[in-house]
Amino acid sequence: EVNRIGRVILSDEGAKWELDFSTLQGSLEQDLARRDFTIDAMAIELETAIQSPVLIDPFGGQNDLRQGIIRAVAETAFPSDPVRLLRAVRLAAELGFRIESQTETLIQRYSHLIAGVAGERVREELLRLLAMSRSGQFLTYLDELGLLTAIFPELVQTKGAEQPKEHFWDVFEHSIKTVVAVDFLLRQGDWEYAGEEVLAAVPWSTELKQHFDREVSHGSTRKSLLKLAVLLHDLAKPQTKTIEESGRIRFLGHAKEGATIATDILERLRFSTKEIKLVEVMVRYHLRPTQMSHEELPSRRAIYRYFRDAGEAGIDILFLSLADHLASRGQYLDLAQWQEHAQLVAYVLAQHFEAESLTVPAKLIDGHDLMDKFGLSPGPKIGEILEAVREAQAAGEVTTQEEAFAYIEHLLASSSSKNK
């Protein structure tokens, strides 16, 4: 009521219609002049709309619509509501339109204003952009317009940040390319440095597609949040960079520190607690898939530990690791190494989907059983023993309650002998 704006939401045979109503401000042309883009600044007289509709189009919106052009109605469009800076790119991506040159210049001039927009409004536009196919290329466009680092100033330090020789791009370009690679892996875009042979090695199924399309919170899917995590996954590399005497460049602890930075960013942009936790876990554990084993496929115990720590983000992180690989090597991708990495991911996914007992072992005993049978007192040791039993179950070493008790007896005996 304060802004004299109302919205009516209608549903018709599965289609959703949102109708916004606002009071007229000044003359009709003055009211339309306050709109963002010419394609949104058209009107018709309702009284004659059905019999003989007449289009009121003072700014050439119909012609821009036909030609696929995003054009600001006036220079004041962006200072009056800076979220329009981001919306212009989102609309271009969504509609397959292009932003005309003068409007691009205006966006560059006022790009800094996006930092003052309410976080939830930026979040909404950003998530809609990331949900689309080929969203990675529009992140490059956001950077060219000065918007990407205005939204994520933490990315500035990654520009020009040198990486080890096996990396084709600096940290900033690598981060953008990794999003492009995710689009490729999710069958949403192309990867200019590889074709079908590379994609054929990557596991894909209806089950995986449904996983990435699943909604996390209002307006976000696992797919869009994966792309966001990918963009932010190496944020802490500049401040964790060390160079050894041999010349080797390392980034020890960058995943953990990057997860903390990503959390701060998403809190600033008013993401939900669930969204923040998912992205934080993806960034924190993005190196884990290739750390599960060396040369051979990971053990059941290693896979259990991975999903225990990563939880529901475990699947997403596997695809992050594949995209990270592609965006590290670029045109110098070694096909044999890639196929080995893809085989690891396929194996872990198969174990996760086909052997639920591995990632979620059945409950054989609880803390009361331990206290009753072994005379243990309540405390952290109870939890440690129960976790050890779950690991043994995942490894196939324990399958019954009797075997669990025998396993615990062995653990306690070993612990007792070490303490003597």
JOTA-V14528 format. One line per field, one symbol per residue. phi: phi as a letter, one per 20 degrees, with the letter a starting at -180 (. if undefined). psi: psi as a letter, one per 40 degrees, with the letter a starting at -180 (. if undefined). A space follows every 10 residues. Layout:
phi = ???
psi = ???
This chain:
phi = .felcccddd cclnedddde cbffdmffff fffeffcgfd dcbcfffdfe fbfcedbfdm ffffffemce cffbffgeff bfffgffgff fgffemecef fffgfffffd gffffefggf ffggffffff feflfgffff fgffenefff fcfffgfefm ffcgffeecf fffffffffg ffgffemdad cfebcfffff fefbagffff ffeffecgnc cfffffffff gefdgefged fccfgfnfec cfnfffffff fgffffffem ffgffffffg ffffdfefge efacmeffff fffgffffee lfegffffff fffffgeeel fegeffffff fffgffffff fffecfffec fffebcffff ffedmeegqg fgffffffff fffffneccc ffffffffgf ffffffffef
psi = ddefhihhhi hhfehhhhhh hiihhaiddd ddeeididee fiiihddedd dghhhhgeef ddddddefhh hididedddd gedddddddd ddddefiihi ddddddddde ddeddeihdd dddddddddd eiifdddedd ddddeedded dgdeedeehe hiiidehdii dddddddddd dddddefeai heeiaddddd ehhiiddddd ddehhdihei iddddddddd dedfdeddee hihideehhi gheddddddd ddddddddef iidddddddd ddddfeedde edihdiiiid dddddddddd beeddddddd ddddddeddb efhhdddddd dddddddddd ddddgdeddg iihdiadddd dddefiiiad dddddddddd ddddeedhei dddddddddd dddddddde.
